Amino acid sequence: MAITNQLMTMLMSLIFLLRIASFASSLNLQTGFYSNSCPNAESIVRYVMKKALIREPRSLASVMRFQFHDCLVNGCDASMLLDDTPTMLGEKLALSNINSLRSFEVIDEVKEALENACPGIVSCADIIIMASRDAVALTGGPFWEVRLGRLDSLIANQEDSNNIMPSPRTNASALINLFEKYDLSVKDLVALSGSHSIGKARCFSIMFRLYNQSGTGKPDPAIDPDYRKELNKLCPLDVDQNVTGNLDATPVVFDNQYFKDMVGGRGFLNSDQTLFTFPETREFVKLYSKNQSEFFKAFVEGMLKMGDLQSGKPGEVRKNCRVVNARHSHLLLEKEHM
C-alpha cells in the first residue's frame, strides 16, 4: 500500500511538472496580460516605484538594471531574486552582482502590494520588467507598453551568472559577442548601455583604469585628463573601493548625457568608454549623443527584445520573490530522487 501511494505521488508530481513545463514553453507574452486577472497591476507597480524615487532616487537605477542581470542569465525569470538555500547558490552573490546589485527591498514592496491586491497572479519576473520600465519613465526617460505573462524560475544558477554577465573591464568586442548570442544587435548594445544614464558605480570598478590599464601601470589614455583628476580624487589608491561615483553627469535624470560624456572621454566605466573608442560602436554613440529621441527609441526597442528572452523551463508565480513556493520545492526534491 505504501509503495502504491509513493508511486501515485511520484506520478502526480511528474504530471504536475510536465504541465508547468508545457505552459512555460508555450508562453505567449502580450501587452495587457493582467487586464482581467489583476487590472491595477501596472499602476500598483508604478505607485511603489514613485515612493521609492522619493525615498532614495538611486534605488530606481538599481531596480532598472535588474532586467539586464535577470534576462541575460537563462531568460527573464526572476532567478536573480532568489536567496541562497542549503542546496542552491543563488545569483545575488555572483561576481557581477555581489556588492553591486541593491534595492531588492523595492521589489519586495511591489510584490507585497500586488499580493494584497491579486494573490498569486503577478509573477516576480513580470514585476522586474514593469519596475524597470517605470524606473526609466519616472526619471525622465521614455515610457512603453511592456509585454507580460512570464513565469518565475524554480532555481537560480550562480555559475551561469558568473560566466555570462560582463565585468566593468569588458571591451566593446566582447560585449558585441555576448549580445549576439541573444540576437541583440550592435545598435541594441549601445542603446541598452544607456541604462548607465542613471545611477552610480563603485571605485572598485575603475581602479585599474586609473592606475593599471591593461597591466601598463598607467591610466587609461581614453580618459579626459581633467576627468581623470576628478576620478583620482574620488578613488585614490588607498580608497575604500565601495565609494561610488556618478555614471554620468546627470545621474538622477534619464537622458543622453551618458553618450555626450563618452564623446568627451568622460565615461566612468571601461565598458562604457570602449563603446566610443571601438569603431563598430562609435557611430551609434555619436548619434545618440546628438539625438536623444533616437536614443530613447532604440532603448525601448532593446528593452523589449531583451524582455522577450525566455528559458522555456518550468516555472511558477512565486508568492515571495526570494523563495520558490513550498509545493514546488517539494516536487523538485522528489524529482531529484526519482
C-alpha positions as MATLAB code, in Angstrom:
seq = 'MAITNQLMTMLMSLIFLLRIASFASSLNLQTGFYSNSCPNAESIVRYVMKKALIREPRSLASVMRFQFHDCLVNGCDASMLLDDTPTMLGEKLALSNINSLRSFEVIDEVKEALENACPGIVSCADIIIMASRDAVALTGGPFWEVRLGRLDSLIANQEDSNNIMPSPRTNASALINLFEKYDLSVKDLVALSGSHSIGKARCFSIMFRLYNQSGTGKPDPAIDPDYRKELNKLCPLDVDQNVTGNLDATPVVFDNQYFKDMVGGRGFLNSDQTLFTFPETREFVKLYSKNQSEFFKAFVEGMLKMGDLQSGKPGEVRKNCRVVNARHSHLLLEKEHM';
ca = [
       0.000    0.000    0.000;
       2.843    2.354    0.927;
       4.597    1.597   -2.382;
       1.380    2.255   -4.325;
       0.897    5.596   -2.582;
       4.500    6.532   -3.274;
       4.119    5.665   -6.959;
       0.927    7.700   -7.162;
       2.649   10.665   -5.528;
       5.557   10.412   -7.955;
       3.181   10.128  -10.915;
       1.159   13.165   -9.832;
       4.372   15.115   -9.290;
       5.589   14.230  -12.770;
       2.268   15.189  -14.371;
       2.322   18.497  -12.493;
       5.867   19.293  -13.577;
       5.103   18.374  -17.181;
       2.071   20.642  -17.117;
       4.192   23.524  -15.859;
       6.862   22.828  -18.486;
       4.247   22.754  -21.247;
       2.844   26.070  -20.073;
       6.284   27.638  -19.855;
       7.338   26.524  -23.318;
       4.144   27.862  -24.902;
       4.243   31.137  -23.010;
       2.990   33.981  -25.173;
       3.920   37.385  -23.817;
       1.442   40.157  -24.507;
       0.535   43.685  -23.513;
      -2.347   43.970  -21.075;
      -1.733   40.439  -19.819;
      -3.216   41.231  -16.390;
      -6.097   43.395  -17.620;
      -8.653   40.875  -16.333;
      -6.825   38.947  -13.592;
      -5.230   41.992  -11.917;
      -6.327   45.161  -13.737;
      -4.431   47.539  -11.423;
      -1.142   45.631  -11.578;
       0.816   48.184  -13.580;
      -0.492   51.165  -11.620;
       0.407   49.410   -8.350;
       3.971   48.853   -9.541;
       4.246   52.485  -10.634;
       2.915   53.748   -7.297;
       5.527   51.794   -5.327;
       8.271   52.942   -7.674;
       7.226   56.555   -7.158;
       7.545   56.061   -3.408;
      10.990   54.522   -3.901;
      12.055   57.519   -6.007;
      11.082   59.915   -3.235;
      12.749   57.775   -0.570;
      16.014   57.141   -2.443;
      16.410   58.259   -6.070;
      19.352   55.916   -6.657;
      17.146   52.895   -5.985;
      15.386   53.331   -9.338;
      18.652   52.955  -11.235;
      19.368   49.806   -9.258;
      15.964   48.284   -9.959;
      16.110   49.223  -13.644;
      19.295   47.193  -14.079;
      17.611   44.118  -12.602;
      16.182   43.437  -16.055;
      19.688   43.123  -17.502;
      21.023   40.884  -14.742;
      17.922   38.709  -14.863;
      17.159   38.358  -18.570;
      20.694   37.697  -19.801;
      21.048   34.736  -17.409;
      18.712   31.993  -18.650;
      15.922   34.351  -19.638;
      13.626   36.751  -17.784;
      12.517   34.501  -14.933;
      13.398   36.369  -11.708;
      16.071   33.784  -10.881;
      18.313   36.603   -9.642;
      15.811   37.421   -6.871;
      16.115   34.007   -5.207;
      18.031   33.863   -1.922;
      20.588   31.149   -1.298;
      19.358   27.903    0.232;
      21.267   24.978    1.792;
      21.112   23.216   -1.592;
      21.345   26.153   -4.036;
      23.717   29.055   -4.568;
      21.667   31.978   -5.786;
      22.766   34.688   -8.199;
      22.884   37.564   -5.728;
      26.473   36.686   -4.806;
      27.609   36.156   -8.404;
      30.703   38.135   -9.423;
      28.779   40.824  -11.288;
      26.099   41.124   -8.605;
      27.777   40.985   -5.194;
      28.266   44.449   -3.673;
      26.709   45.823   -6.852;
      23.020   44.895   -7.161;
      20.913   46.533   -4.495;
      17.370   47.705   -3.695;
      15.876   44.213   -3.622;
      13.554   45.556   -0.932;
      11.800   47.679   -3.570;
      10.776   44.512   -5.421;
       9.668   43.016   -2.098;
       7.472   46.056   -1.532;
       5.961   45.816   -5.006;
       5.289   42.112   -4.574;
       3.594   42.636   -1.210;
       1.311   45.299   -2.680;
       0.388   43.042   -5.607;
      -0.217   40.024   -3.384;
      -2.584   42.123   -1.277;
      -4.500   43.175   -4.391;
      -4.302   39.996   -6.500;
      -2.864   36.996   -4.613;
      -0.836   34.570   -6.680;
      -1.389   36.349  -10.005;
       1.562   38.585  -10.928;
       4.965   36.942  -11.355;
       8.174   38.383   -9.967;
       9.662   38.162  -13.463;
       6.944   40.489  -14.747;
       7.469   42.797  -11.770;
      11.099   43.248  -12.827;
      10.013   44.156  -16.358;
       7.371   46.650  -15.172;
       9.589   48.168  -12.479;
      12.496   48.589  -14.915;
      10.245   50.410  -17.362;
       8.863   52.656  -14.627;
      12.352   53.430  -13.311;
      13.220   54.831  -16.730;
       9.960   56.749  -17.212;
       9.945   58.242  -13.702;
      13.446   59.666  -14.143;
      12.725   61.445  -17.420;
      13.112   58.638  -19.949;
      10.586   57.085  -22.336;
       7.501   55.097  -21.359;
       6.493   51.990  -23.298;
       3.930   49.212  -23.202;
       5.525   46.081  -21.773;
       4.760   42.518  -22.797;
       3.849   40.391  -19.779;
       2.985   36.811  -18.879;
       6.302   35.386  -17.637;
       6.761   32.674  -15.045;
       9.239   32.686  -12.169;
      12.056   30.155  -12.210;
      12.253   27.322   -9.716;
      16.033   27.595   -9.383;
      18.893   30.066   -9.692;
      22.349   29.430  -11.123;
      25.271   31.391   -9.722;
      27.753   29.731  -12.080;
      25.774   30.780  -15.144;
      25.623   34.338  -13.859;
      29.396   34.335  -13.295;
      30.004   33.032  -16.811;
      27.567   35.305  -18.630;
      27.463   38.752  -17.060;
      30.243   41.083  -18.276;
      32.681   42.804  -15.936;
      33.413   46.561  -15.912;
      36.680   45.735  -17.700;
      34.908   44.230  -20.703;
      35.689   45.800  -24.081;
      33.255   46.509  -26.900;
      34.255   43.465  -28.932;
      33.416   41.082  -26.082;
      30.150   42.924  -25.433;
      29.163   42.616  -29.088;
      29.844   38.882  -28.999;
      27.786   38.493  -25.824;
      24.791   40.383  -27.179;
      24.912   38.491  -30.478;
      24.216   35.279  -28.556;
      20.818   36.750  -27.682;
      20.112   38.134  -31.161;
      20.747   41.631  -29.856;
      22.465   43.880  -32.383;
      25.305   46.367  -32.033;
      22.654   49.075  -32.072;
      20.843   47.323  -29.202;
      24.106   47.032  -27.266;
      24.916   50.724  -27.464;
      21.353   51.847  -26.736;
      20.957   49.473  -23.792;
      24.288   50.607  -22.387;
      22.457   53.905  -21.988;
      20.940   52.350  -18.863;
      24.008   53.901  -17.251;
      22.362   57.269  -17.813;
      21.223   56.984  -14.197;
      22.896   55.673  -11.090;
      26.350   55.190   -9.614;
      29.171   52.642   -9.661;
      31.935   51.745   -7.224;
      35.589   52.791   -7.297;
      36.317   49.048   -7.391;
      35.112   49.054  -10.984;
      37.571   51.691  -12.226;
      40.769   51.331  -10.153;
      42.511   49.502  -12.990;
      41.532   52.272  -15.434;
      43.099   54.892  -13.209;
      46.286   53.115  -12.205;
      46.988   49.998  -14.278;
      45.092   49.874  -17.570;
      45.910   46.632  -19.415;
      48.744   45.960  -16.966;
      50.716   49.024  -18.073;
      50.926   50.658  -14.662;
      49.426   53.753  -16.297;
      45.900   55.222  -16.588;
      43.586   54.572  -19.497;
      44.614   57.103  -22.192;
      40.977   57.368  -23.301;
      40.047   59.246  -20.100;
      39.876   63.026  -20.450;
      42.768   64.437  -18.339;
      40.563   66.769  -16.291;
      38.071   63.987  -15.673;
      40.907   61.687  -14.615;
      41.906   64.224  -11.972;
      38.338   64.161  -10.639;
      38.379   60.368  -10.526;
      41.791   60.315   -8.830;
      40.352   62.460   -6.028;
      37.270   60.272   -5.758;
      39.188   56.993   -5.958;
      42.778   57.349   -4.693;
      44.859   54.189   -4.377;
      44.011   53.806   -0.685;
      40.262   54.446   -1.119;
      37.503   52.264    0.285;
      36.623   50.714   -3.045;
      32.917   50.705   -2.202;
      32.895   54.501   -2.566;
      30.659   55.371   -5.514;
      30.809   57.833   -8.374;
      28.209   59.057  -10.843;
      27.906   57.065  -14.059;
      27.303   60.285  -15.963;
      26.970   63.999  -15.254;
      23.185   63.753  -14.673;
      22.899   60.579  -12.549;
      19.270   61.029  -11.471;
      17.924   62.003  -14.906;
      17.495   59.503  -17.725;
      18.776   61.393  -20.774;
      21.523   61.197  -23.401;
      24.200   62.855  -21.238;
      25.838   59.436  -20.874;
      26.699   59.460  -24.583;
      27.856   63.078  -24.511;
      30.204   62.156  -21.680;
      31.691   59.278  -23.675;
      32.342   61.514  -26.674;
      34.198   63.812  -24.283;
      36.252   60.983  -22.761;
      34.280   61.097  -19.526;
      32.818   57.594  -19.482;
      33.041   56.214  -15.941;
      33.427   52.509  -16.726;
      35.827   50.944  -19.198;
      32.878   49.026  -20.668;
      31.241   52.396  -21.332;
      34.160   54.353  -22.789;
      35.157   51.448  -25.031;
      31.898   51.938  -26.939;
      33.280   55.230  -28.234;
      36.828   54.065  -28.876;
      35.691   50.964  -30.804;
      34.872   51.698  -34.489;
      31.842   49.387  -34.745;
      30.012   51.092  -31.888;
      31.327   54.659  -32.136;
      28.818   55.923  -34.696;
      25.873   54.908  -32.521;
      27.430   56.690  -29.529;
      27.846   59.839  -31.621;
      24.276   59.582  -32.945;
      22.734   59.188  -29.501;
      24.889   61.994  -28.087;
      23.333   64.346  -30.631;
      19.804   62.960  -30.826;
      18.094   61.980  -27.586;
      14.877   60.887  -29.287;
      16.832   58.352  -31.380;
      18.419   57.034  -28.215;
      15.056   56.723  -26.473;
      13.548   54.905  -29.453;
      16.438   52.447  -29.702;
      16.494   51.904  -25.938;
      12.826   50.925  -25.889;
      13.357   48.520  -28.791;
      16.286   46.935  -26.993;
      14.458   46.595  -23.680;
      11.517   44.897  -25.401;
      13.799   42.468  -27.230;
      15.738   41.657  -24.085;
      12.484   41.276  -22.160;
      11.356   38.565  -24.585;
      14.232   36.248  -23.645;
      12.882   33.060  -22.072;
      14.381   29.767  -20.997;
      11.322   27.593  -21.626;
      11.987   25.824  -18.318;
       9.294   25.004  -15.724;
       8.087   27.955  -13.711;
       5.529   29.314  -11.297;
       4.186   32.563   -9.845;
       6.096   32.961   -6.601;
       4.296   34.239   -3.520;
       7.595   35.614   -2.229;
      10.151   36.692   -4.830;
      13.025   35.458   -2.658;
      11.930   31.817   -2.387;
      10.133   29.251   -4.529;
       6.685   28.202   -3.411;
       6.720   25.374   -0.882;
       4.881   22.889   -3.090;
       7.364   23.300   -5.910;
      10.328   22.882   -3.562;
       8.824   19.553   -2.517;
       8.248   18.472   -6.114;
      11.760   19.368   -7.177;
      13.252   17.313   -4.338;
      11.122   14.360   -5.366;
      12.212   14.754   -8.978;
      15.896   14.734   -7.967;
      15.441   11.382   -6.212;
      13.335    9.705   -8.921;
];
